[in-house]
Amino acid sequence: MQREIDAAQIMNAEPDWTRRVYGRQPFAGAGKTNSGFLVPLERRLTAFVLPRIPRWLETYHLTLLTPVWSVLIVVFGYLAASDLRWLWLTNLMIVLHYFTDHFDGKLGKYRDTGLRKWGFYMDHLFDYGFLCSILIGYSFLIPPNSLFSMMLVLCVFSAFMFHTFLMLAATDEFRVSFSRFGPTELRIALIVINGFIIKFGTRGLRGALPWVAFGGVIALTVLAYIAQRKLWQVDMKAKAEAETSSELTHS
């Protein structure tokens, strides 16, 4: 009964909690810009789930679960070297990470926990660990002569994260999607890839790694070109405004 009352109250106060969760944040890193395909569906899911999360489950509990999923992904990757069906449990860990990663920050803002900078630091530190765990898990499925390609993939995907944080520092906008492809779409792609590996074996994975790295470099090059052009324009605009202000001051 109390849960139904809480749900009714939050629906009646929807504009307030929506602004807290999705509105402009005091700390730029606490607010994300995401233009992924599935964002409208995710917002509906968020509106349904947030008021129903038990009171004892806090934002930092969800954040601290990411290392658990990461370690288990490495374990299941190791076991998949002898039986690829263990990758189904890797997929389960990816799904669980989606829920904890998607709702940890939103739950904190919904309840006004206040852990903005702690959440930003820990969440994205663990996300990097999660990315590494995925690739470490795959490394058990490929021969040693393919490890260099795996290292290239890690470098490229790490560069995407580095790009995101550089743009946050330069623009105060934390954009986590590239075109219409965001974190959720990436997780779905990983789940599909694991399904194909279970069905058809690891030969396709070995052959695809160099192409994944190459495609990532191309995409990163395009992103870097667009970013530097945008920042150049911002700098020149600021310089022109400063010169105009200086001329008005001395006239």
N, C-alpha and C positions, 0 to 999 in steps of 0.2 A: 504493500500500500504506500509506504513512504517513498519507494522508488518511483511509483507512478506519479506521486505528488511532485517529486523533484523533476521528473521529466516534463510535467505540465508547466512547472514554473520556468524551466529553462526555455521551453518553446515560447512562452509568453514574453520572455525577456530576450528573445533571439537577437535583436539588433545590438544589445550590449555585449553579449558573449561573442557574437560574430565579429564585432570591431576589435575585441581583445585578441581573438585568435588570428584574424585575417587582416586587421587594419595595420596602419603604420606603427612600428615599434620604436620605443626609445633607443634601443640598440639595434643597428641595422642588421646585424647577424642573426637576430631573433626572428626576422621576417623573411620569408622566402618568396621569390618570384618564380612561378612554375607554370609553363604554358603547355604541359604535356596533354596528350589526347584524353587521358582518363581523369583529369582534374575535376570536371563537373560531377562525375560519379563519386569521386573521393570526397567531395564536399558533402554530398548527400549521406555517404557512409559516416563521415565525421559527425554530422548533426544527429544521426541515430545513435552512435556508439558513445560519444563523450558523456552524456548524462547518465549512462548506464554502467560506466566503469566504477567498480567498488571503491568506496572511500578509502579503504586501507591501501589501495594500489596507487602509488604516487609517480610523478613524472620521472624522478631519479631511479625508481625501481625499473621502469621500462628502459631507460638509457643503459643501465648497468646489466641488462640482459644481453646486449649485443655481443660482449665477449663470450658468453655462453654459447650463442649460436655459432660464433666464429670457430671456437675450439671444436665443436661438434661437426662442423663442416669439414675441418681437416681430418677428423677421425673417420668420418664416413667416406671421404675421398680416399683415404688409405685403405679402407675395407673394400671400396669399389674396385681397387686394382685386381682383386681376386673374384669379385662378383659385382657386375655393374648395377645390379638392382639396388645396391646401397645408395645410389644416386637419388632414389625416390626420397630417402630421408634427407639428403642434401636439399632437395626441392622443398621439403617441409620446413627446414631451417630458414630457407629464403622467404617463405611465406610468413613464418613467425617473426623474422626480422622486419618484414614489411609492416606488420601491425605495431610492433614495439617502436620502430623508428618513425612511423607515421604519426603515432599518437603521443609520443613522449613530450615533444615540445608543445603540441596543441593542448594536452592535458594541463601542462604547467601554466599556460596562458589562460585557459578556461577557469582554473582554480586560483589564478593569480599567485602562483607559488613564488615567483620572483627570481628563479634560477636562470636568468637569461644568459649571462656570460659563462657560467659554469656549464649550462646545458649546451651552449654553442661549442665550447671547447671539447667537452667530453664526448658529445654526440658525434662530432666529425673526426675526432681522433679514433673513436671506435669504428666509425664507418670506413676509415682507411684500413684498419685491421680486418674488417669484414671483407673488403676487396682483396686484401692479401690472402685471406683464408680461402676464398674461392679459387684463386690461381694456384695456391699451394695444393689444394685438393685436386685440381686438374693435373698438377705436375706428377702425381702418382700414376696417372693414366697414360703418360706419354714416355717414349724412350729417352734416354739421356741426351741424344743428339738433337732433341727438340726443345731442350730447356732454354737455349738461347732465345728462341722465338717467344717462349713464355716470359722471359725477362723483358723482351721488347714490349710485349703486351702490357706488362705491369708498369713499365716506364711511361707508356702512352696514356694509360688510364690514370696514372698518378698525375700526369701533366694536365689532364682535364680538371682534376680537383685543384691543382695549383692555379690554373687559369681562373677558376671560380673565385678563389680567395683573393687573388690579385685584383680582380674586377670589383670585388666587395670593398677592398681597401681604397680603390681609385674612384669608385662611383657611389658608394654607400647603397648599392643594390646587390642583394644576394640572390642571383639567378642560378637555379639548380637544374634548369632544363636547357637543352640545345635544340632550337627550333621546336618541334612538337614531341621531342623525345626526352623524357625525364627519368627520375629514379625508378618509378613504378614500371615504366615500359622496359627499362633495362632488366629489372627482376623477371618480368614475364619472358623476355628473350632468353635469360639464363635457364629458366625452367623448361622452355621449349628445347633449348640446346641439350640439356640433360636428358630429356625424353628421347631425342634423336640418338644420343650416345647409347642409351640403354637399348634402343631398338636395333641400331645398325653398327654399334661398336665404336672404337676410338680412332679408326683410320681417318675419318672426316675431321676430327678434332686436330690431329697432327697436321693435316694438310691445310686447315683453315687458319692456323695461328699466324703464319707470315702475312696472310691477306688481311687478317684482323688488325695486325700491327700497322700494315701499310695504309689501310683505310682510315685507321685512327690518326695517323700522321697527317693525311690529307685533310681530314675534318678539323684537326687541331690547327693546321696552317690557315684554313679559311677563317676559323674563329679568331685567331691571333690577328689576321689582317683586318677583319671587321672591327675588332676591339681597339687596335692601335689607331685606326682611322677615326673612330668615335672619340677616343681620348685626345687625339690631336685637335679635333674640332673644339672640344671642350676647353682645352688649354688656350687655343687661339682666341676663342670667344672671351674667356676670362681676361686675357692680356689686352684685348681691344677695349673691354669695359674698364679695366684699370687705367689705361691710357686716356680714355675719354673722361673718366672721373678726375684724373690728375690735371687735364687741361681745363676743366671747369673750375677746379679749385684755384688755379693760378690765374684765371682770367678775371 
